[in-house]
Amino acid sequence: MTVRQPDRAPGAEPERGFVVGVFPKGVDGESELAELRDLARTAGVAPVGELVQHRNRPDPRTFVGKGKLAELKESYADTSAEVLLVDEELSPTQQQVLEDALKARVVDRTQLILDIFAQHARSAEGKLQVELAQLEYNLPRMRGMWQHLERLGGGVGTRGPGESQLESDRRLARTRVSLVKRRLRELSGQRATRRKERRRTSAPTIALAGYTNVGKSTLLNALTGADAAVNDRLFETLDPTTRALEHQGKRYLVTDTVGFIRRLPTQLVEGFAATLEETLVADLVLHVADASLPEDRLRETIDAVQSVLREIGADDVPLELVLNKVDLLDPLGRRRIVHAFPRALQISASTEEGLDALRSRIGELFSDRFEDVRLIVPYEDGSALAELYGLGAPIAERHDTPEGVRIRARLPRQEVARFARFLVAGEPDAEVWAR
């Protein structure tokens, strides 16, 4: 584990990064490294060179093999790079060997993603989740920083009471992991309480899931009028954002979630429960994909998201594929998309094209969840009226009459029995409701 580098001053030149990857023969290394280059730019690193090696699997010690390591040392020096970025999660041994060989910082794919998450975390829970993932990643990589203080080396002159500085650091890190996990459990309980309160309104919940940077936050803003941050950066959204959507007198709750990528690190799948849980408990997942990508790349991102959904156990939640950014396609591209994904909805969140069709699809999927009812609530039962409004149930009409408050509303079907004593049988004539 290298010593932490100070953050760069605002407006300073980005770090120069050299990108390296090992892929099986026949794999296009240029396209495979495209995502790592995007991650690097998001983290504030400018890729200045790259090296690809084709072999069945990375070398267990040097990652790139001895011959390629010599070429890497020369190329790295020629580009005056400041950090080596590796498109794989390195073992502690691989990372140490590369650092010693290049005399430079080595950042693997997982560490790079964690750095981006640390930059974007806003809520207390998001920051704790980043810290937990970083601690669990770094624990097995703590080494060699305190050799001059070592007391338990295991040999003559090294035995005796006391504790090595390295072991002390590990113990402190494990203690901190326990504290962070306990705090996250407390916050998880608070989140469950808020979710229970939302569910009390019986409004269907919809989670926006998809590859990172496909426009989920833009779609949330367009559907609900929210003001979620929208930037052309990977992992812009870490903390779940929930807003209400009103359509045809019905209310839905829409939640924006963290974007997925290929090979999402295990620490993130386990640690970022806050946003991933929203996908697990949703009534519907809108899988948002970038229609402007080449078809093979589009299918790759769709498969990557579905793989993560299976990994977190959300593959049994009803899912609708939504292809965003169709405004960037020409007519031929649109026809190809329709042929390749005939059921998917084509939309543009930025121009709001297709959003009416999306709202209608949502309404159709939940049409059996609501029932049009007419009620007369006596004035002495004002608490029932408050409960009705508390449900978030859309009130289509309300008229104050001598016998009570006459209401026409769309109630969640499961709540109709709760207000059965106020139901008005049959269709009242227009004059009565107009009074």
C-alpha positions in Angstrom: 0.0 0.0 0.0 1.6 3.2 -1.1 1.5 6.4 0.9 -1.5 8.5 0.1 -0.8 11.4 -2.3 -2.1 14.9 -1.5 -5.1 16.0 -3.5 -4.3 18.3 -6.4 -5.3 22.0 -6.2 -8.4 23.0 -8.2 -7.5 23.8 -11.8 -4.2 21.9 -11.6 -3.0 19.8 -14.5 -4.5 16.3 -14.4 -2.2 13.4 -13.4 -0.5 11.6 -16.3 -1.5 7.9 -16.3 -0.2 4.9 -18.2 -2.9 2.2 -18.9 -2.1 -1.5 -19.1 -4.3 -4.6 -19.6 -3.9 -8.3 -20.1 -6.5 -10.0 -22.3 -6.9 -13.4 -24.0 -5.8 -13.8 -27.6 -8.4 -12.5 -30.0 -9.8 -9.8 -27.7 -9.6 -6.2 -28.9 -7.4 -4.6 -26.2 -8.1 -1.1 -27.5 -11.9 -1.4 -27.0 -11.4 -3.3 -23.7 -9.3 -0.5 -22.3 -11.9 2.2 -23.4 -13.8 1.9 -20.1 -10.6 2.1 -18.0 -9.7 5.3 -19.9 -13.1 6.7 -19.1 -12.7 5.8 -15.5 -9.3 7.5 -15.4 -10.6 10.7 -16.9 -13.4 10.7 -14.3 -10.8 10.3 -11.5 -8.8 13.3 -12.9 -6.1 11.3 -14.7 -5.2 11.9 -18.3 -4.1 8.7 -20.1 -0.8 9.3 -21.9 0.1 5.8 -23.0 -1.1 2.2 -22.9 0.2 -1.3 -23.2 -1.7 -4.5 -24.0 -0.5 -8.0 -23.6 -2.4 -11.1 -25.0 -2.1 -14.2 -22.8 -4.6 -16.7 -21.3 -4.2 -15.3 -17.8 -2.1 -12.6 -16.1 1.2 -13.7 -14.6 0.6 -14.5 -10.9 3.6 -12.5 -9.8 4.4 -9.7 -12.4 0.9 -9.5 -14.0 2.4 -8.9 -17.5 5.2 -11.4 -17.6 8.9 -10.7 -17.3 9.5 -9.8 -20.9 6.6 -7.5 -21.1 7.5 -5.9 -17.8 10.8 -4.7 -19.3 8.9 -3.2 -22.2 6.4 -1.6 -19.7 9.3 0.0 -17.7 10.7 1.6 -20.9 7.3 2.8 -22.2 6.3 4.1 -18.8 9.5 6.2 -18.5 9.2 7.5 -22.1 5.7 8.9 -21.4 6.7 10.6 -18.2 3.7 9.1 -16.5 3.0 9.6 -12.9 0.7 6.6 -12.1 0.2 3.1 -13.6 -3.5 2.1 -14.1 -4.2 -1.6 -14.4 -7.4 -2.9 -15.9 -7.7 -5.7 -13.3 -7.8 -6.2 -9.6 -4.2 -6.9 -8.6 -3.1 -9.3 -5.9 -0.9 -7.7 -3.2 2.1 -9.5 -4.6 1.4 -8.2 -8.2 1.0 -4.7 -7.0 4.2 -4.8 -4.9 6.2 -6.2 -7.8 5.0 -3.6 -10.2 5.6 -0.7 -7.8 9.1 -1.9 -7.1 9.9 -2.4 -10.8 8.6 1.0 -11.9 9.3 2.9 -8.8 5.8 4.4 -9.2 2.3 4.3 -7.8 0.2 1.4 -9.2 -3.6 1.7 -9.1 -5.7 -1.2 -10.1 -9.3 -1.1 -11.5 -10.9 -1.6 -8.1 -8.8 1.1 -6.4 -9.5 3.5 -9.2 -13.3 3.0 -8.9 -13.1 3.4 -5.1 -11.3 6.7 -5.7 -14.1 7.9 -8.0 -16.7 6.8 -5.4 -14.8 8.7 -2.7 -15.0 11.9 -4.8 -18.7 11.6 -5.5 -20.1 10.4 -2.1 -22.3 13.1 -0.6 -24.4 11.5 2.2 -23.0 10.2 5.5 -24.0 6.7 4.4 -22.3 7.0 1.1 -19.1 8.2 2.7 -19.2 5.3 5.2 -19.7 2.8 2.4 -16.8 4.2 0.5 -14.6 4.0 3.6 -15.7 0.4 4.3 -14.9 -0.7 0.8 -11.5 1.0 0.9 -10.6 -0.5 4.3 -11.6 -4.0 3.1 -9.6 -3.5 -0.1 -6.5 -2.1 1.7 -6.3 -4.5 4.7 -4.6 -7.4 2.8 -2.3 -4.8 1.1 -0.8 -3.3 4.2 2.9 -4.0 4.1 6.4 -2.8 4.5 5.7 0.8 5.5 6.9 0.2 9.1 9.8 -2.3 8.7 12.1 -0.1 10.7 9.8 -0.4 13.7 9.2 -4.2 13.4 9.4 -6.0 16.7 8.0 -9.4 15.8 10.2 -10.4 12.8 10.4 -14.1 13.9 14.1 -14.8 14.7 16.9 -14.1 17.1 16.7 -10.7 18.6 13.1 -10.1 17.5 11.1 -12.1 20.0 9.5 -10.6 23.0 6.5 -8.5 24.1 5.2 -5.7 22.0 3.4 -5.3 18.8 4.7 -4.4 15.4 3.5 -1.1 13.9 2.2 -3.0 10.9 0.1 -5.3 13.0 -1.1 -2.4 15.1 -2.2 -0.6 12.0 -4.0 -3.8 10.8 -5.7 -4.1 14.2 -6.9 -0.5 14.1 -8.1 -1.0 10.6 -10.1 -4.1 11.6 -11.6 -2.1 14.5 -12.6 0.7 12.2 -14.2 -1.8 9.8 -16.3 -3.1 12.7 -17.4 0.4 13.7 -18.3 1.4 10.2 -20.3 -1.8 9.6 -22.2 -1.1 12.9 -22.9 2.4 11.8 -24.1 1.2 8.4 -26.5 -1.3 10.0 -28.0 1.6 12.1 -28.4 3.7 8.9 -29.8 0.7 7.1 -32.5 0.4 9.8 -33.3 4.1 9.4 -33.5 3.6 5.7 -35.9 0.7 6.1 -38.1 2.8 8.3 -38.3 5.5 5.7 -39.0 2.9 3.0 -41.8 1.4 5.2 -43.3 4.9 5.5 -43.1 5.3 1.7 -44.8 1.9 1.3 -47.5 2.9 3.6 -48.6 5.3 0.9 -49.0 2.2 -1.3 -47.5 4.1 -4.2 -45.7 1.8 -6.6 -41.9 2.1 -6.5 -39.8 2.3 -9.7 -36.0 2.0 -9.7 -33.9 3.4 -12.6 -31.0 1.0 -13.2 -28.5 0.9 -16.0 -24.9 1.3 -17.0 -23.1 4.3 -15.7 -23.5 7.5 -17.7 -26.6 6.4 -19.7 -28.7 9.3 -18.5 -30.7 7.9 -15.5 -30.5 11.2 -13.6 -31.6 13.2 -16.6 -34.5 10.8 -17.0 -35.4 11.2 -13.3 -35.4 15.0 -13.7 -37.5 14.8 -16.8 -40.1 12.4 -15.3 -40.5 14.0 -11.9 -39.2 17.6 -12.1 -36.3 16.7 -9.7 -33.0 18.6 -9.8 -30.6 15.7 -9.5 -27.0 16.5 -10.5 -26.4 15.7 -14.2 -22.8 15.6 -15.4 -21.0 13.7 -18.1 -19.1 11.7 -15.6 -19.1 8.0 -14.6 -20.7 7.3 -11.2 -22.2 10.7 -10.8 -25.0 9.2 -8.7 -24.0 7.2 -5.6 -26.7 8.0 -3.1 -30.3 6.9 -4.1 -32.6 9.8 -5.0 -36.4 9.2 -4.8 -39.0 11.6 -6.3 -42.7 11.3 -6.9 -44.2 10.9 -10.4 -47.8 11.9 -11.0 -49.5 10.4 -14.1 -53.2 10.3 -14.9 -54.1 10.9 -11.2 -51.8 8.2 -10.0 -48.7 8.6 -7.9 -45.5 6.6 -8.3 -42.1 6.8 -6.6 -39.1 6.8 -8.9 -35.6 6.2 -7.5 -32.3 6.9 -9.3 -29.5 4.3 -8.4 -25.8 4.0 -8.9 -24.7 3.1 -12.5 -23.2 -0.3 -13.1 -20.1 -1.3 -15.1 -18.6 -4.5 -16.3 -16.8 -6.5 -13.6 -18.2 -4.3 -10.8 -15.8 -5.0 -7.8 -17.2 -7.3 -5.2 -16.5 -4.7 -2.4 -18.9 -2.4 -4.2 -21.6 -4.9 -4.7 -21.5 -5.8 -1.0 -20.8 -2.4 0.4 -23.2 -0.2 -1.6 -26.3 -1.7 -0.2 -28.1 1.7 0.1 -28.6 2.2 -3.6 -28.7 -1.4 -4.6 -31.4 -2.2 -2.1 -33.7 0.2 -3.8 -33.5 -2.0 -6.8 -34.2 -5.1 -4.8 -37.4 -3.7 -3.2 -38.7 -1.9 -6.3 -42.0 -3.0 -7.9 -40.5 -2.3 -11.3 -37.0 -1.8 -12.6 -36.5 0.5 -15.6 -33.3 -0.7 -17.2 -32.0 2.4 -19.0 -29.5 1.9 -21.8 -27.6 4.2 -24.2 -29.1 3.7 -27.7 -26.4 5.8 -29.3 -23.7 3.1 -28.6 -22.8 0.7 -31.4 -25.0 -2.4 -31.2 -22.4 -4.8 -29.9 -21.3 -2.3 -27.2 -25.0 -1.7 -26.3 -25.5 -5.4 -25.9 -22.4 -5.6 -23.7 -23.7 -2.9 -21.3 -27.1 -4.5 -21.2 -25.6 -7.9 -20.3 -23.3 -6.3 -17.7 -26.3 -4.7 -15.9 -28.4 -7.9 -16.0 -25.4 -9.8 -14.6 -25.2 -7.4 -11.6 -28.9 -7.6 -11.1 -28.6 -11.3 -10.9 -25.7 -11.0 -8.5 -27.6 -8.9 -6.1 -30.8 -11.0 -6.4 -32.9 -8.5 -8.2 -33.4 -10.5 -11.4 -36.9 -11.6 -10.3 -38.1 -7.9 -10.2 -40.2 -7.0 -13.2 -38.0 -5.2 -15.7 -38.6 -2.9 -18.7 -35.8 -2.0 -21.1 -35.7 1.8 -22.0 -33.3 3.0 -24.7 -32.3 6.5 -24.0 -30.5 9.1 -26.2 -32.3 8.2 -29.4 -32.1 11.8 -30.4 -28.4 11.1 -31.3 -29.5 8.4 -33.9 -30.2 8.9 -37.5 -33.4 7.3 -39.1 -31.5 4.2 -40.1 -30.0 3.8 -36.6 -33.5 4.0 -35.1 -34.8 1.3 -37.4 -31.9 -0.9 -36.4 -32.7 -0.4 -32.8 -36.4 -1.2 -33.3 -35.4 -4.4 -35.1 -32.8 -5.4 -32.4 -35.0 -4.5 -29.4 -38.6 -4.6 -30.6 -40.2 -4.3 -27.1 -37.9 -1.6 -25.7 -39.2 1.9 -25.4 -37.2 4.6 -27.3 -36.8 7.9 -25.5 -34.6 10.9 -25.2 -34.6 12.2 -21.6 -32.9 15.5 -22.7 -35.5 16.4 -25.4 -38.3 14.5 -23.6 -39.1 12.6 -26.7 -41.0 9.4 -25.9 -41.6 10.2 -22.3 -45.4 10.2 -22.7 -45.2 6.6 -24.1 -43.0 5.7 -21.1 -45.5 7.1 -18.6 -48.3 5.3 -20.4 -46.3 2.0 -20.2 -45.8 2.5 -16.5 -49.6 3.2 -16.1 -50.4 0.0 -18.0 -48.1 -2.1 -15.9 -49.7 -0.9 -12.6 -53.3 -0.6 -13.9 -54.5 -3.4 -11.7 -53.0 -1.6 -8.6 -55.6 1.2 -8.5 -59.4 1.4 -8.5 -61.6 4.4 -9.1 -63.9 4.9 -6.1 -66.4 7.5 -4.9 -66.6 8.2 -1.2 -68.7 10.3 1.2 -66.7 11.0 4.4 -68.7 12.6 7.2 -67.2 15.7 8.7 -66.9 14.0 12.1 -64.6 11.4 10.4 -62.0 14.0 9.5 -59.2 11.6 10.5 -60.3 9.2 7.8 -60.0 12.1 5.3 -56.5 12.8 6.6 -55.6 9.1 6.2 -56.9 9.3 2.6 -54.6 12.2 1.8 -51.8 10.5 3.7 -51.9 7.6 1.3 -50.8 9.9 -1.5 -54.0 8.8 -3.2 -54.8 11.2 -6.1 -58.0 13.1 -5.4 -59.7 13.6 -8.8 -62.7 15.6 -7.3 -63.7 16.9 -3.9 -67.0 18.6 -3.0 -68.2 19.7 0.5 -71.9 18.8 0.9 -74.3 18.9 3.9 -73.8 15.1 4.5 -70.0 15.2 4.3 -67.1 15.5 1.9 -67.8 13.8 -1.4 -64.6 12.5 -3.0 -63.7 10.8 -6.2 -60.3 9.2 -6.0 -58.0 6.5 -7.4 -57.2 4.3 -4.4 -54.6 1.5 -4.4 -56.7 -1.7 -4.7 -55.4 -3.1 -1.4 -56.6 0.0 0.5 -60.2 0.0 -0.8 -61.4 -2.3 2.0 -60.0 0.2 4.5 -62.4 2.9 3.4 -65.3 0.5 2.5 -67.7 2.2 5.0 -67.5 5.4 3.0 -68.0 4.0 -0.4 -70.9 5.2 -2.5 -72.6 2.5 -4.5 -73.5 3.1 -8.1 -72.8 6.1 -10.3 -74.1 9.4 -8.7 -75.7 11.8 -11.1 -73.6 14.8 -12.2 -75.7 17.4 -10.4 -75.0 15.8 -7.0 -71.2 15.8 -7.6 -71.3 19.3 -9.0 -72.9 20.7 -5.8 
